Amino acid sequence: MKIASLPAPLAGRLIFSFGFGFLLSMFTRSASNVLKQPMQLDLGMGEEAISLVLGTSFFIAFALMQLPVGVLLDRYDPRKVNAGLMLVAAGGAVTMAFSQDAYWLTVGRIMMGGGFAAGMMGSLKVYSLWFPQDRLPTMNSIQFMIGVIGALSATKPTQMLLEYMDWRDFYVLFGGLTVLAAIILVTVAPKHDTPPNGETLASQIGGIKRIYSDAYFWRIVPWMFLSVGVSQGLGTLYVLPWLTEVAAFSRGDAATALMFVAGVSIINFALLGPFAEFMIRKGFNQMTVPIAGLMMSMVLLGLLVIQVQFAVLPIWMFWSMTVGVTTLIFAGMAKAFPPELMGRVYTAFNLLGFLFTAIVQWLIGKVLDLYPRTIDGGAAPEGYQTAFGILLAIQVVGMVWYFWARKSGFGAQTMVDKAAKQAP
């Protein structure tokens, strides 16, 4: 039996080893939805402060580590790079557990953000080494589906877990699981026989410059990274608060709803890769599915901006499904850039996406603090309306850029196309 052309046992070891670490990475991002309120009550933190601790600090650290991680992934064994960083994340979780103020909470969260920086990109790099290009959409979708299981675990199950332990105990437990993930990476995951990258460090840094100066990169990336920032900024911190403070869900019902929002993405990623491969075989451009999905997600975000009071849960569920199409861009990049640059290509994109995620979460917290608190102590619905409206406007700017670039011919040739034309 084979999985995407590899023997099932070998593919299974790859998927399990890298998938478990990525599951934990997605879990800790999404768990902030549930941990936010008990941490605020315990520490007396406002919206902007808790957003900076749980969201902005994590994503800034995650983003700033992307370019160094890209160099490391292209230069060294991705298993060891990922495992070493996960030990840093484990230390960050324990630091948070014993923190008594915002300063040390932020230090711990920064360690976690930096430590999980290779979780997704390390997996995509390894898959690009082991699997043929035409199977990457499916393999990448499997990886993201595993990540969604992590996000799903951070909803109702975590809410139930907090009935038996406080948030500090939770972070101690999470630190232990992260150490286990690091051990699995170096003991279970197979090593690829690709020879060590002979590039000098200066040459590798020059590769990053080539990526950021490539017109094709800037043709497709702006709309995508802006949408990634919006989806992660909302999805990892503000879905549950919106449900309780705007849609008047109880906290228990909101946690259950959040589980459905995350859970529907599992189905989405299970079907997304094979569907994208089918569309490409039928002659459609690799950007067709991402474009259609993002446009649908913007319509749904528009409904959340005007705060419709019907079908609230289905709107969030379909929004979660449609923003997931941005993951397909990674398979497209594998065809547009040479293999030796792929680690840096993925992380160059991730740097932008996660920096904007950090900005989004800070922005939402800042806007919410501009409005008076409700009688129950929650954020004002008008604050959410303003913040979500700003995010939708930013996505519209990204969409306009993409269609202008495509119509004008900006970045029409990929780096691979240029190399093929120059070849004798």
VENTA-V456840 format. One record per backbone hydrogen bond with DSSP energy under -0.5 kcal/mol. CO is the residue of the C=O (numbers start at 1). NH is the residue of the N-H. E is the energy in kcal/mol with one decimal. If there is no record, write none. Layout:
CO_NH_E + CO_NH_E
This chain:
1_8_-2.7 + 3_6_-1.9 + 6_3_-3.1 + 7_11_-2.6 + 8_12_-3.0 + 9_13_-1.9 + 10_14_-1.9 + 11_15_-2.8 + 12_16_-2.7 + 13_17_-2.3 + 14_18_-2.3 + 15_19_-1.9 + 16_20_-2.2 + 17_21_-1.0 + 18_22_-1.8 + 19_23_-2.6 + 20_24_-1.9 + 21_25_-1.9 + 22_26_-2.6 + 23_27_-2.2 + 24_28_-2.5 + 25_29_-1.4 + 26_30_-2.2 + 27_31_-2.7 + 29_32_-0.7 + 30_33_-1.8 + 31_34_-0.8 + 31_35_-2.7 + 32_36_-2.0 + 34_38_-0.6 + 35_39_-2.1 + 36_40_-2.2 + 37_41_-2.6 + 38_42_-2.0 + 39_43_-2.4 + 40_44_-2.2 + 40_45_-0.8 + 46_50_-2.5 + 47_51_-2.1 + 48_52_-2.1 + 49_53_-2.0 + 50_54_-2.7 + 51_55_-1.7 + 51_56_-2.6 + 52_57_-2.5 + 55_59_-2.6 + 56_60_-2.5 + 57_61_-2.0 + 58_62_-2.4 + 59_63_-2.5 + 60_64_-3.0 + 61_65_-1.4 + 63_66_-1.7 + 65_69_-2.6 + 66_70_-2.5 + 67_71_-2.0 + 68_72_-2.4 + 69_73_-3.0 + 70_74_-1.8 + 71_75_-1.0 + 72_76_-3.1 + 75_197_-0.6 + 77_81_-2.1 + 78_82_-2.4 + 79_83_-2.4 + 80_84_-2.5 + 81_85_-1.9 + 82_86_-1.9 + 83_87_-1.4 + 84_88_-1.0 + 85_89_-1.9 + 86_90_-2.4 + 87_91_-1.9 + 88_92_-2.0 + 89_93_-2.1 + 90_94_-1.9 + 91_95_-2.2 + 92_96_-2.2 + 93_97_-1.9 + 94_98_-1.4 + 96_99_-1.2 + 101_105_-1.8 + 102_106_-2.4 + 103_107_-2.1 + 104_108_-2.4 + 105_109_-2.4 + 106_110_-2.5 + 107_111_-2.2 + 108_112_-2.0 + 109_113_-2.5 + 110_114_-2.8 + 111_115_-2.3 + 112_116_-1.8 + 114_117_-1.1 + 116_119_-1.5 + 118_122_-2.2 + 119_123_-0.7 + 120_124_-2.3 + 121_125_-2.5 + 122_126_-2.2 + 123_127_-2.7 + 124_128_-2.0 + 125_129_-0.9 + 126_129_-0.7 + 126_130_-2.0 + 127_131_-2.7 + 132_135_-1.8 + 133_136_-1.4 + 135_139_-2.3 + 136_140_-3.3 + 137_141_-1.9 + 138_142_-2.2 + 139_143_-2.1 + 140_144_-2.5 + 141_145_-2.4 + 142_146_-2.1 + 143_147_-2.0 + 144_148_-2.1 + 145_149_-1.6 + 146_150_-1.5 + 147_151_-2.0 + 148_152_-3.1 + 149_153_-2.2 + 150_154_-0.8 + 151_154_-0.5 + 152_155_-1.6 + 153_158_-0.6 + 155_159_-2.3 + 156_160_-2.5 + 157_161_-2.2 + 158_162_-2.1 + 160_163_-1.4 + 161_164_-2.0 + 161_165_-0.9 + 166_170_-1.9 + 167_171_-1.7 + 168_172_-1.7 + 169_173_-2.4 + 170_174_-2.5 + 171_175_-2.1 + 172_176_-1.8 + 173_177_-1.9 + 174_178_-1.9 + 175_179_-1.8 + 176_180_-1.9 + 177_181_-2.0 + 178_182_-1.8 + 179_183_-2.0 + 180_184_-2.3 + 181_185_-1.9 + 182_186_-1.3 + 183_187_-1.2 + 184_188_-2.8 + 184_189_-1.1 + 200_204_-2.2 + 201_205_-2.5 + 202_206_-2.0 + 203_207_-1.4 + 204_208_-1.2 + 205_209_-1.6 + 206_210_-2.0 + 207_211_-1.9 + 208_212_-2.4 + 209_213_-1.2 + 211_214_-1.4 + 214_218_-1.4 + 215_219_-1.1 + 216_220_-1.6 + 217_221_-2.2 + 220_224_-1.0 + 221_225_-3.3 + 222_226_-2.3 + 223_227_-1.8 + 224_228_-2.5 + 225_229_-2.3 + 226_230_-2.0 + 227_231_-2.8 + 228_232_-2.8 + 229_233_-2.4 + 230_234_-2.3 + 231_235_-2.7 + 232_236_-2.1 + 234_237_-1.0 + 234_238_-2.3 + 234_239_-0.9 + 238_242_-1.5 + 239_243_-2.3 + 240_244_-2.0 + 241_245_-2.8 + 242_246_-2.5 + 242_247_-1.6 + 243_249_-2.9 + 250_254_-2.7 + 251_255_-2.1 + 252_256_-1.9 + 253_257_-2.7 + 254_258_-2.6 + 255_156_-0.7 + 255_259_-1.5 + 256_260_-1.6 + 257_261_-2.4 + 258_262_-2.4 + 259_263_-2.9 + 260_264_-2.4 + 262_265_-0.8 + 262_266_-0.6 + 263_266_-1.3 + 263_267_-0.9 + 264_268_-1.9 + 265_269_-3.0 + 266_270_-1.9 + 267_271_-1.5 + 268_272_-2.4 + 269_273_-0.9 + 271_275_-2.3 + 272_276_-2.6 + 273_277_-2.4 + 274_278_-2.2 + 275_279_-2.4 + 276_280_-2.2 + 277_281_-2.3 + 278_282_-1.5 + 279_284_-2.4 + 280_283_-1.6 + 285_288_-1.8 + 287_291_-2.4 + 288_292_-2.3 + 289_293_-2.6 + 290_294_-2.5 + 291_295_-2.2 + 292_296_-1.9 + 293_297_-2.3 + 294_298_-1.9 + 295_299_-1.5 + 296_300_-2.1 + 297_301_-2.4 + 298_302_-1.9 + 299_303_-1.4 + 300_304_-1.5 + 301_305_-2.1 + 302_306_-1.8 + 303_308_-1.8 + 311_315_-2.0 + 312_316_-2.1 + 313_317_-2.5 + 314_318_-2.8 + 315_319_-2.3 + 316_320_-2.4 + 317_321_-1.7 + 318_322_-2.6 + 319_323_-2.3 + 320_324_-0.6 + 322_325_-1.3 + 323_326_-1.4 + 324_327_-1.7 + 325_328_-1.8 + 326_329_-1.5 + 327_330_-1.3 + 327_331_-0.5 + 328_332_-1.5 + 329_333_-2.1 + 330_334_-1.2 + 331_335_-0.6 + 332_335_-1.0 + 332_336_-0.7 + 333_336_-0.6 + 333_337_-1.7 + 336_415_-0.8 + 336_416_-1.6 + 338_341_-2.0 + 339_342_-1.4 + 341_345_-2.5 + 342_346_-2.7 + 343_347_-1.8 + 344_348_-2.2 + 345_349_-1.9 + 346_350_-2.4 + 347_351_-2.5 + 348_352_-1.1 + 349_353_-2.3 + 350_354_-3.0 + 351_355_-1.9 + 352_356_-2.1 + 353_357_-1.6 + 354_358_-2.2 + 355_359_-1.9 + 356_360_-2.8 + 357_361_-2.4 + 358_362_-2.1 + 359_363_-2.9 + 360_364_-2.7 + 361_365_-2.0 + 362_366_-2.6 + 363_367_-2.8 + 364_368_-2.7 + 365_369_-1.8 + 366_370_-0.5 + 367_370_-1.2 + 368_371_-1.1 + 374_377_-1.9 + 378_374_-2.6 + 380_383_-0.9 + 380_384_-1.4 + 381_385_-2.2 + 382_386_-2.2 + 383_387_-2.6 + 384_388_-2.9 + 385_389_-1.9 + 386_390_-2.0 + 387_391_-1.9 + 388_392_-2.3 + 389_393_-2.1 + 390_394_-1.9 + 391_395_-2.0 + 392_396_-2.1 + 393_397_-1.8 + 394_398_-1.8 + 395_399_-2.3 + 396_400_-2.5 + 397_401_-2.2 + 398_402_-2.1 + 399_403_-2.2 + 400_404_-2.2 + 401_405_-2.8 + 402_406_-2.4 + 403_407_-2.1 + 404_408_-2.5 + 405_409_-1.1 + 405_410_-1.3 + 409_412_-1.5 + 414_418_-2.2 + 415_419_-2.0 + 416_420_-2.2 + 417_421_-1.9 + 418_422_-1.5 + 419_423_-1.0
